[in-house]
Amino acid sequence: MVTIRSASVFIVVLLAVSTLALVANGEDKTIKVKKVKGKKVCTQGWECVWWSEYCCNQTISDYFQVYQFEQLFAKRNTPVAHAVGFWDYQSFITAASLYEPLGFGTTGGKLMGQKEMAAFLGGYGVATGGPLAWGLCYNREMSPSQSYCDESWKFKYPCSPGAEYYGRGALPIYWNFNYGAAGEALKADLLNHPEYIEQNATLAFQAAIWRWMTPIKKAQPSAHDIFVGNWKPTKNDTLSKRGPSFGTTMNVLYGEYTCGQGDIEPMNNIVSHYLYFLDLLGIGREDAGPNEELSCAEQKAFNPSTAPSSSSS
């Protein structure tokens, strides 16, 4: 099984160059198939480069293309936005290609892939407080209140002098321990240079997808595994009203900031963005599931007293 940690800086750069060229030239992907220990695995050219069972499915560029990205984020380059010219489709699809062999956007069929794109891009945009059309208008936290250095991690992920670990990226990461873990996974020195995320859109999307795909704690599922149904709730999860639903992805990512407090605004904003993005992708809202699956209002938080800025890796 290919792991996220197996990616090197060279591969990431090569993927970026290859993807930009291939997307620009409109070249077709070549699908190759073989069997490993009786299991069918595939590659799909530039977009799914490692042998994987997930690469036998439709890939993200098959159902999510440039014009749809532009529809979703139509106002990201307006003069009042705070990341004008930063985010683009090619950066996203380049970043996604690193994770598609791991199941990002390639688990299940086309509908599941579209729903995961809506959940990832729409449900967790950095501008969830404003009108629904204002996604990806930021690439960093504005006016951070602290440097987010947790000295209890000084032996594994020590804070670098002068570095500030405020929220950055499409699905913001905070704190030195999260930058350290993301940097290890992406083979980038984010612990000493957290600013790299707000300087490179591909890396910013990679960090966001890493957060979506990676469990916050070893005993907990990732948002991806919850959303696509890979995760099986325990008896304790069921008693805590946590199931394989969109609402539970909010829980594992944001804890009490959005969940377990009734129909509060932060939770409702995320749900509204998700539904809005489903609309733009041409997916009926009935496919999103009933309200109790969208909501985490009554769920017990995975990590009590955990806000988005203090989640642990």
Sine and cosine of phi, psi and omega as CSV:
sin_phi,cos_phi,sin_psi,cos_psi,sin_omega,cos_omega
0.00,0.00,0.77,-0.64,0.03,-1.00
-0.95,0.31,0.66,-0.75,0.04,-1.00
-0.92,-0.38,0.39,-0.92,0.04,-1.00
-0.87,0.50,-0.59,0.81,-0.07,-1.00
-0.93,0.37,-0.26,0.97,-0.03,-1.00
-0.97,0.25,-0.19,0.98,0.00,-1.00
-0.96,0.27,0.65,-0.76,0.05,-1.00
-0.92,-0.39,0.24,-0.97,0.04,-1.00
-0.86,0.51,-0.63,0.78,0.00,-1.00
-0.88,0.48,-0.71,0.71,-0.01,-1.00
-0.90,0.43,-0.66,0.75,0.01,-1.00
-0.88,0.48,-0.71,0.71,0.01,-1.00
-0.91,0.41,-0.67,0.74,0.01,-1.00
-0.88,0.47,-0.68,0.73,0.05,-1.00
-0.87,0.50,-0.67,0.75,-0.02,-1.00
-0.88,0.47,-0.75,0.67,-0.02,-1.00
-0.91,0.42,-0.72,0.69,-0.03,-1.00
-0.90,0.44,-0.68,0.73,-0.04,-1.00
-0.90,0.43,-0.71,0.71,0.01,-1.00
-0.86,0.51,-0.69,0.73,-0.02,-1.00
-0.92,0.38,-0.70,0.71,-0.06,-1.00
-0.94,0.34,-0.64,0.77,0.04,-1.00
-0.91,0.43,-0.68,0.74,-0.02,-1.00
-0.90,0.43,-0.62,0.79,-0.04,-1.00
-1.00,0.07,-0.12,0.99,0.02,-1.00
0.91,0.41,0.47,0.88,-0.04,-1.00
-0.95,0.30,0.57,-0.82,0.03,-1.00
-0.96,0.28,0.46,-0.89,0.09,-1.00
-1.00,0.05,0.60,-0.80,0.05,-1.00
-0.99,-0.14,0.86,-0.51,0.00,-1.00
-1.00,-0.07,0.83,-0.56,0.05,-1.00
-0.89,-0.46,0.63,-0.78,-0.08,-1.00
-0.77,-0.63,0.63,-0.77,0.16,-0.99
-0.46,-0.89,0.12,-0.99,0.04,-1.00
-0.90,-0.44,0.72,-0.69,0.06,-1.00
-0.83,-0.56,0.91,-0.41,-0.06,-1.00
0.81,0.59,0.65,0.76,0.05,-1.00
0.99,0.14,-0.04,1.00,-0.02,-1.00
-0.97,-0.24,0.71,-0.70,0.03,-1.00
-0.96,0.27,0.80,-0.60,0.09,-1.00
-0.75,-0.66,0.40,-0.91,-0.09,-1.00
-0.62,-0.79,0.26,-0.97,0.29,-0.96
-0.78,-0.62,0.38,-0.93,0.05,-1.00
-0.70,-0.72,0.96,0.28,0.11,-0.99
0.81,0.58,-0.70,-0.71,-0.08,-1.00
-0.93,0.35,-0.38,0.92,-0.18,-0.98
-1.00,-0.02,-0.40,0.92,-0.03,-1.00
-0.64,-0.77,0.99,0.15,-0.30,-0.95
-1.00,0.06,-0.29,0.96,-0.01,-1.00
-0.97,-0.26,0.57,-0.82,0.03,-1.00
-0.87,0.49,0.84,-0.55,-0.08,-1.00
-0.37,-0.93,0.54,-0.84,0.08,-1.00
-0.90,0.44,-0.50,0.86,-0.02,-1.00
-0.94,0.33,-0.46,0.89,0.00,-1.00
-0.96,0.28,-0.08,1.00,0.10,-0.99
-0.99,0.13,-0.20,0.98,0.00,-1.00
-1.00,-0.06,0.07,-1.00,0.12,-0.99
-0.88,0.48,0.62,-0.79,0.04,-1.00
-0.99,-0.16,0.15,-0.99,-0.15,-0.99
-0.87,0.50,-0.65,0.76,-0.04,-1.00
-0.93,0.37,-0.24,0.97,0.05,-1.00
-0.95,0.32,-0.49,0.87,-0.09,-1.00
-0.78,-0.62,-0.10,0.99,0.02,-1.00
-0.72,-0.69,0.94,-0.33,-0.17,-0.99
-0.86,-0.51,0.01,-1.00,-0.12,-0.99
-0.82,0.57,-0.73,0.68,-0.09,-1.00
-0.90,0.45,-0.53,0.85,0.03,-1.00
-0.95,0.31,-0.64,0.77,0.08,-1.00
-0.86,0.50,-0.69,0.73,0.00,-1.00
-0.91,0.42,-0.58,0.81,0.07,-1.00
-0.91,0.42,-0.69,0.72,-0.04,-1.00
-0.91,0.42,-0.59,0.81,-0.10,-0.99
-0.84,-0.54,0.74,0.67,-0.12,-0.99
-0.90,0.44,-0.40,0.92,-0.09,-1.00
-0.95,-0.31,0.21,0.98,-0.09,-1.00
-0.93,0.37,-0.38,0.93,-0.03,-1.00
-0.95,-0.33,0.30,0.95,0.08,-1.00
-0.95,0.32,0.39,-0.92,-0.08,-1.00
-0.83,0.56,-0.47,0.88,-0.05,-1.00
-1.00,0.09,-0.14,0.99,0.01,-1.00
-0.95,0.30,0.36,-0.93,-0.08,-1.00
-0.96,-0.29,0.16,0.99,0.04,-1.00
-0.61,-0.80,0.71,0.70,-0.05,-1.00
-0.86,0.51,0.78,-0.63,0.04,-1.00
0.98,0.18,0.02,1.00,-0.09,-1.00
-1.00,0.07,-0.81,0.59,-0.12,-0.99
-1.00,0.04,0.68,-0.73,0.10,-0.99
-0.47,-0.88,0.24,-0.97,-0.06,-1.00
-0.89,0.45,-0.68,0.74,-0.06,-1.00
-0.89,0.46,-0.60,0.80,0.06,-1.00
-0.91,0.42,-0.65,0.76,0.01,-1.00
-0.91,0.41,-0.76,0.64,-0.09,-1.00
-0.93,0.36,-0.49,0.87,0.09,-1.00
-0.92,0.40,-0.72,0.70,0.03,-1.00
-0.90,0.44,-0.69,0.73,-0.04,-1.00
-0.89,0.46,-0.55,0.83,-0.05,-1.00
-0.89,0.45,-0.37,0.93,0.05,-1.00
-0.95,0.30,-0.42,0.91,-0.10,-0.99
-0.94,-0.34,-0.22,0.98,0.00,-1.00
-0.87,0.49,-0.59,0.81,0.09,-1.00
-0.90,0.43,-0.25,0.97,0.02,-1.00
-0.99,-0.12,-0.01,1.00,0.08,-1.00
0.94,-0.33,-0.05,1.00,0.01,-1.00
-0.93,0.36,0.92,-0.39,-0.02,-1.00
0.96,0.28,0.01,1.00,-0.05,-1.00
-0.84,-0.54,0.15,0.99,0.06,-1.00
-1.00,0.00,0.81,-0.58,-0.03,-1.00
0.98,0.19,-0.35,-0.94,-0.05,-1.00
-1.00,-0.06,-0.24,-0.97,-0.05,-1.00
-0.87,0.50,-0.69,0.72,-0.03,-1.00
-0.88,0.47,-0.70,0.71,0.03,-1.00
-0.89,0.46,-0.65,0.76,0.04,-1.00
-0.88,0.47,-0.71,0.71,0.03,-1.00
-0.88,0.47,-0.66,0.75,0.01,-1.00
-0.91,0.41,-0.61,0.79,0.03,-1.00
-0.92,0.39,-0.61,0.79,0.07,-1.00
-0.89,0.45,-0.67,0.74,0.02,-1.00
-0.90,0.44,-0.65,0.76,0.00,-1.00
-0.93,0.38,-0.70,0.71,-0.04,-1.00
-0.95,0.31,-0.77,0.64,-0.07,-1.00
-0.99,0.16,-0.57,0.83,-0.06,-1.00
-1.00,-0.09,-0.63,0.77,-0.07,-1.00
-0.96,0.28,-0.35,0.94,-0.12,-0.99
-0.72,-0.69,0.59,0.80,0.07,-1.00
-0.92,0.39,0.39,-0.92,-0.04,-1.00
-0.98,0.21,-0.07,1.00,-0.02,-1.00
-0.86,-0.50,0.75,0.66,-0.11,-0.99
-0.98,0.21,-0.06,1.00,-0.06,-1.00
-1.00,0.02,-0.21,0.98,-0.10,-1.00
-0.95,-0.31,-0.32,-0.95,0.03,-1.00
-0.84,0.55,0.47,-0.88,-0.14,-0.99
-0.88,0.47,-0.45,0.89,-0.06,-1.00
-0.98,0.17,-0.13,0.99,-0.10,-1.00
-1.00,-0.09,0.93,0.37,0.08,-1.00
-0.99,-0.16,0.45,-0.89,0.01,-1.00
0.82,0.57,0.62,0.79,0.07,-1.00
-1.00,0.00,-0.08,1.00,0.01,-1.00
-0.74,-0.67,0.36,-0.93,0.19,-0.98
-0.76,-0.65,0.12,0.99,0.01,-1.00
-0.37,-0.93,0.33,-0.94,0.08,-1.00
-0.94,0.35,0.73,-0.69,0.02,-1.00
-1.00,-0.01,0.71,-0.70,0.03,-1.00
0.79,0.62,0.86,0.51,0.00,-1.00
-0.88,0.48,0.59,-0.81,-0.07,-1.00
-1.00,0.06,-0.21,0.98,-0.01,-1.00
-0.38,-0.93,0.08,-1.00,-0.01,-1.00
-1.00,-0.02,-0.12,0.99,0.04,-1.00
0.85,0.53,0.73,0.68,0.08,-1.00
-0.97,-0.24,0.89,-0.45,0.02,-1.00
-0.97,-0.23,0.96,-0.27,-0.09,-1.00
-0.93,0.37,-0.25,0.97,0.03,-1.00
-0.92,0.38,-0.23,0.97,0.04,-1.00
-0.98,-0.21,0.36,0.93,-0.15,-0.99
-0.91,0.42,-0.36,0.93,-0.01,-1.00
-1.00,0.05,-0.56,0.83,-0.02,-1.00
-1.00,-0.09,-0.72,0.69,-0.02,-1.00
-0.76,-0.65,0.94,0.35,-0.04,-1.00
-0.91,0.41,0.62,-0.79,0.02,-1.00
-0.93,0.38,0.70,-0.71,0.02,-1.00
-0.99,0.12,0.69,-0.72,-0.01,-1.00
-0.81,0.59,0.80,-0.60,0.03,-1.00
1.00,0.09,-0.19,0.98,-0.02,-1.00
-0.98,0.20,0.57,-0.82,0.05,-1.00
-0.83,-0.56,0.77,-0.63,-0.15,-0.99
-0.95,-0.31,0.69,0.73,0.06,-1.00
-0.96,0.27,0.12,-0.99,-0.10,-1.00
-0.92,0.40,0.78,-0.63,0.05,-1.00
-0.65,-0.76,0.50,-0.87,0.12,-0.99
0.96,-0.26,0.00,-1.00,-0.03,-1.00
-0.96,0.28,-0.56,0.83,0.14,-0.99
-0.82,-0.57,1.00,0.02,-0.30,-0.95
-0.82,0.57,0.64,-0.77,0.17,-0.99
-0.94,-0.34,0.53,-0.85,-0.04,-1.00
-0.75,-0.66,0.31,-0.95,0.13,-0.99
0.96,0.27,0.55,-0.84,-0.04,-1.00
-0.85,0.52,-0.62,0.78,-0.05,-1.00
-0.93,0.38,-0.53,0.85,0.05,-1.00
-0.97,0.25,-0.63,0.78,0.08,-1.00
-0.90,0.44,-0.63,0.78,0.02,-1.00
-0.90,0.44,-0.71,0.70,-0.01,-1.00
-0.92,0.39,-0.68,0.74,0.02,-1.00
-0.90,0.44,-0.65,0.76,0.02,-1.00
-0.89,0.46,-0.64,0.77,0.06,-1.00
-0.89,0.47,-0.68,0.74,-0.03,-1.00
-0.93,0.38,-0.60,0.80,-0.09,-1.00
-0.99,-0.12,-0.01,1.00,-0.02,-1.00
0.85,0.53,0.70,0.71,0.05,-1.00
-0.73,-0.68,0.62,-0.79,-0.08,-1.00
-0.99,0.15,0.93,0.37,-0.04,-1.00
-0.97,0.23,-0.36,0.93,0.02,-1.00
-0.92,0.39,-0.66,0.75,0.03,-1.00
-1.00,0.02,-0.37,0.93,-0.03,-1.00
-0.71,-0.71,0.93,0.38,0.03,-1.00
-0.89,0.46,-0.36,0.93,-0.02,-1.00
-0.92,0.39,-0.26,0.96,0.03,-1.00
-0.82,0.57,-0.56,0.83,-0.07,-1.00
-0.91,0.41,-0.57,0.82,0.00,-1.00
-1.00,-0.01,0.10,1.00,0.03,-1.00
-0.94,-0.33,-0.26,0.97,-0.10,-1.00
-0.66,-0.75,0.92,-0.38,-0.10,-1.00
-0.92,0.40,-0.59,0.81,0.04,-1.00
-0.89,0.46,-0.72,0.70,0.04,-1.00
-0.90,0.44,-0.61,0.79,0.02,-1.00
-0.89,0.46,-0.67,0.74,0.06,-1.00
-0.93,0.36,-0.62,0.79,0.03,-1.00
-0.88,0.48,-0.68,0.74,0.02,-1.00
-0.90,0.44,-0.62,0.79,0.02,-1.00
-0.92,0.39,-0.70,0.72,0.00,-1.00
-0.93,0.37,-0.60,0.80,0.09,-1.00
-0.83,0.56,-0.70,0.71,-0.01,-1.00
-0.91,0.41,-0.62,0.79,0.02,-1.00
-0.92,0.40,-0.59,0.81,-0.12,-0.99
-1.00,-0.02,-0.21,0.98,-0.17,-0.99
-0.94,-0.35,0.78,-0.62,0.06,-1.00
-0.87,0.50,0.65,-0.76,0.05,-1.00
-0.92,0.39,-0.63,0.77,0.09,-1.00
-0.75,-0.67,0.44,-0.90,-0.10,-1.00
-0.86,0.50,-0.54,0.84,-0.06,-1.00
-1.00,0.08,0.04,1.00,-0.06,-1.00
-0.89,-0.46,0.39,-0.92,0.02,-1.00
-0.99,0.15,0.28,-0.96,0.15,-0.99
-0.99,0.13,0.30,-0.95,0.08,-1.00
-0.86,0.50,-0.63,0.78,0.03,-1.00
-0.86,0.50,-0.76,0.64,-0.05,-1.00
-0.90,0.43,-0.57,0.82,0.08,-1.00
-0.90,0.44,-0.76,0.65,-0.15,-0.99
-0.91,0.41,-0.67,0.74,-0.08,-1.00
-1.00,0.05,-0.04,1.00,0.07,-1.00
1.00,0.01,0.24,0.97,0.05,-1.00
-0.96,0.29,-0.43,0.90,-0.08,-1.00
-1.00,0.03,0.70,-0.72,0.05,-1.00
-0.94,-0.34,0.90,-0.44,-0.03,-1.00
-0.89,0.46,0.58,-0.81,0.11,-0.99
-0.99,0.10,0.08,-1.00,0.06,-1.00
-0.87,0.50,-0.64,0.77,0.02,-1.00
-0.91,0.42,-0.62,0.79,0.06,-1.00
-0.88,0.47,-0.69,0.72,-0.01,-1.00
-0.89,0.46,-0.68,0.74,0.05,-1.00
-0.90,0.44,-0.48,0.88,0.02,-1.00
-1.00,0.03,0.10,1.00,0.04,-1.00
0.91,0.41,0.49,0.87,0.04,-1.00
-0.97,-0.23,0.81,-0.59,0.02,-1.00
-0.71,-0.70,-0.01,-1.00,0.01,-1.00
-0.97,0.24,0.98,0.21,-0.13,-0.99
-0.61,-0.79,0.23,-0.97,0.05,-1.00
-0.85,0.52,-0.66,0.75,-0.01,-1.00
-0.84,0.55,-0.61,0.80,-0.04,-1.00
-0.96,0.29,-0.44,0.90,0.10,-1.00
-0.90,0.43,-0.61,0.79,0.08,-1.00
-0.89,0.46,-0.63,0.77,-0.03,-1.00
-0.88,0.47,-0.76,0.65,-0.08,-1.00
-0.94,0.34,-0.45,0.90,0.00,-1.00
-1.00,0.05,-0.61,0.80,-0.18,-0.98
-0.84,-0.54,-0.19,0.98,0.08,-1.00
0.84,0.55,-0.70,-0.71,-0.09,-1.00
-0.94,0.35,-0.21,0.98,0.06,-1.00
-0.88,0.47,-0.55,0.84,-0.01,-1.00
-0.86,-0.50,-0.38,0.93,-0.23,-0.97
-0.89,-0.46,0.45,-0.89,0.09,-1.00
0.98,0.20,0.23,0.97,-0.05,-1.00
-0.80,-0.60,0.41,0.91,-0.02,-1.00
0.99,0.17,-0.27,-0.96,-0.06,-1.00
-1.00,0.10,0.96,0.28,-0.03,-1.00
-1.00,0.04,0.31,-0.95,-0.11,-0.99
-0.88,0.48,-0.72,0.70,0.00,-1.00
-0.83,0.56,-0.66,0.75,0.03,-1.00
-0.93,0.38,-0.73,0.69,-0.04,-1.00
-0.89,0.45,-0.56,0.83,0.04,-1.00
-0.89,0.46,-0.70,0.72,-0.01,-1.00
-0.91,0.41,-0.69,0.73,0.03,-1.00
-0.88,0.47,-0.68,0.73,0.00,-1.00
-0.88,0.47,-0.65,0.76,0.04,-1.00
-0.90,0.44,-0.67,0.74,0.01,-1.00
-0.87,0.50,-0.74,0.67,0.00,-1.00
-0.91,0.41,-0.62,0.78,0.02,-1.00
-0.89,0.45,-0.66,0.75,0.00,-1.00
-0.95,0.32,-0.56,0.83,0.12,-0.99
-0.87,0.50,-0.68,0.74,0.04,-1.00
-0.85,0.53,-0.73,0.68,-0.05,-1.00
-0.92,0.39,-0.46,0.89,0.03,-1.00
-1.00,0.06,0.02,1.00,0.06,-1.00
0.98,0.18,0.41,0.91,-0.01,-1.00
-0.97,-0.25,0.76,-0.65,0.00,-1.00
-0.91,0.42,0.61,-0.79,-0.02,-1.00
-0.90,0.44,-0.35,0.94,0.05,-1.00
-0.90,0.43,-0.41,0.91,0.04,-1.00
-0.97,0.24,-0.18,0.98,0.04,-1.00
-0.98,0.21,-0.30,0.95,-0.01,-1.00
0.99,-0.14,0.16,-0.99,-0.01,-1.00
-0.94,0.35,0.26,-0.97,-0.08,-1.00
-0.85,0.53,-0.59,0.81,-0.03,-1.00
-0.92,0.40,-0.37,0.93,0.07,-1.00
-1.00,0.07,-0.43,0.90,0.04,-1.00
-0.98,0.20,-0.52,0.86,-0.11,-0.99
-1.00,-0.02,0.45,-0.89,0.19,-0.98
-0.81,-0.58,0.38,0.93,-0.10,-0.99
-0.84,0.55,-0.58,0.81,-0.07,-1.00
-0.96,-0.27,0.06,1.00,-0.03,-1.00
-0.98,0.21,0.55,-0.84,0.18,-0.98
-0.99,0.16,0.71,-0.70,-0.06,-1.00
-0.91,0.42,0.63,-0.78,0.11,-0.99
-0.85,0.52,-0.71,0.71,-0.06,-1.00
-0.84,-0.54,1.00,0.02,-0.05,-1.00
-0.82,0.57,0.58,-0.82,-0.01,-1.00
0.89,0.46,0.53,0.85,0.01,-1.00
-0.92,-0.38,0.91,-0.42,0.11,-0.99
-1.00,-0.10,0.18,-0.98,-0.05,-1.00
-0.86,0.51,-0.46,0.89,-0.04,-1.00
-0.99,0.14,-0.19,0.98,-0.10,-1.00
-0.84,-0.54,0.35,0.94,0.02,-1.00
-0.93,0.38,0.58,-0.81,-0.03,-1.00
-0.99,-0.12,0.52,-0.86,0.03,-1.00
-1.00,0.07,0.00,0.00,0.00,0.00
